Amino acid sequence: MIIDFHVHTFPAAIRDHRERFLDDEPEFKLLYEDPKSKLVSAENIIAMMDDQQIDVSVVFGFPWRNAETCRLNNDYVIEVVNQYPDRLRGFCCVDSLSPSAAEEVERCLNAGLSGVGELAFYGCGIDGQCQLSLDPIMSLCRERDVPVLLHTNEEVGHLYPGKTPNTMIQIYETISRFPDNSIVLAHWGGGIFFYQLLKKAVKETLKNVYYDTAASPFLYDSRIYAYARDLVGLDKVLLGTDYPLLKPARYLKEMREGGLSEAEIEVVCGQTAERLLKIV
């Protein structure tokens, strides 16, 4: 089974009229003001999955500031997961700083969604206030035993839309705050897994952490797969395409170029995700 753990989708009201959401949502504007930044429907995703031989995709929206827009996007995810129960799993996406965030997470989990994410802090990184805001969400996810997907990125290198000012310390503090949660760090966790080479503390702190590959072809040399295998094990790595940013074939090509065997690719592309999502 091949599972894509990182796919964005939006309802028609947003796809067809993105301009209506730009002024009050600076983070959405940053990523999606350009018409070349695609917004796709569940039907688009299913068609891509059929073409790329993907069995299941984890779909979610955007961490909207506006609570009504947040609910609109989450309702769409709930709808399409019910429409395609064998093909899609859904995550609830919120702005954790919103007073209604925990209530919305509980509503969505009660409606059958499989986790929370992608939670992102585009303006401030994951600072102290943001870490505090995650407390009730992480508590709910621990109780339900579902994963949380956090947006992270590297501190150095080129700038691009969506690159947050998060630091390694912020990422590490956040993980340390929630040691019993299953946490997936998007975009390779900004490279934090390299610190597994430290002899003390880090291995234990990161024991429940997973890393998705979203945007990897734009960010890292294909050798990152071999390094991840050696440092944390491929059972901690999840195929995430960030579709419609990229299609899965690009990632499979890089995995092979990076030296992974077909058996190892199967681990990254499905086996660990099956366990996290409780797919029998």
ABEGO torsion letter per residue (X at the ends): XBBBABBBBBBAAAAABAAAAAAABAAAAAAAABAABBBBBAAAAAAAAAAAGBABBBBBBBBBABAAAAAAAAAAAAAAAAABAAABBBBBBBBAABAAAAAAAAAAAAAGBAEBOBBBBAAAEBBAAAAAAAAAAAAAAAAAGBBBBBBBBBABEBBBBGBBABBAAAAAAAAAABAABBBBBBGGGGGAAAAAABABGAAAAAAABBBBABGAAAABBAAAAAAAAAAAEAAABBBBAGOAABBAAAAAAAAAAAGBBAAAAAAAAAAAAAAAAGBX
